[in-house]
Amino acid sequence: MKIKVFLALLFCSAIGFSQSVNDYKAVMIPLKYDFIKTDNQYRLATLTKSNLLKAGFEAFYTNEQIPAGYDRCELLYIDVKKDNAFLVTKLFIQFKDCYGKVVYTSETGKSREKDYEAAYKESLEGAFVSVIGLHYKYNGKTVSSISSSVMQTAAPVVAVANTQVEEKPAVNLSDPNLLYAQPTENGFQLIDKTPKVVMKLLKTSRADSFIAIKDGIQGSLNAKDNQWYFEYYQNDKLVSEKVSVKF
């Protein structure tokens, strides 16, 4: 009975924590989306930024050095998704927070243009109509402190509901090289404080081991001795690099 009460309280607090795009200072733009093959193919990253600026947002590419004073959880992370459709190109936009939670999903933009670049441009601009309609204006809230307090409230509930919580390696929050894990469809991406994507992780059957890709090198990220290690072969020798990660 106590567990049910705790879960009900958690559910209510989660509903109460309603995020808005106005809670965020700026938007981070990836250079590549899942449905294209190369960075800024069809000028999609460039078009994304120009449309974000038109909508009133500050926007930075993930490979840019952002100005001082931006906490990673004060930023939105944009993703453009493609709906498969016959003879029609359909794109829609998602804004996610630093934990990978979807804050806003746009309407779907459509195009019947046969040329890819023209079709993606028209579809993206169509999706941005609903984003521009939000009339974005940063409200000055500190999202990181709000989300942190919600997470701290939720932690005891998880412990009560499931006593078999798996231990994860210790995290040193003062480590200047600390990486932050953002959920993706098949695992996580690890970003630094810039924020820049440093490593991509793919889930395996084990919670303490991931397929890892960094700078074009494929290896694995494994939990050992209360630490995470990126391991790969170089010149037929196993290389093991300690990595500080906050999941």
Secondary structure, 3 states (H helix, E strand, C coil): CHHHHHHHHHHHHHHHCCCCHHHCCEEEECCCCCCCCCCCHHHHHHHHHHHHHHCCCEEEECCCCCCCCCCHHHEEEEEEEEECCCCCEEEEEEEECCCCCEEEECCCEEECCCCHHHHHHHHHHHHHHHHHCCCCCCCCCCHHHHHHHHHHHHHHHHHHHCCCCCCCCCCCCCCCCCEEEEECCCEEEEECCCCCEEEEEEECCCCCEEEEEECCEEEEEEEECCEEEEEEEECCEEEEEEECEEC
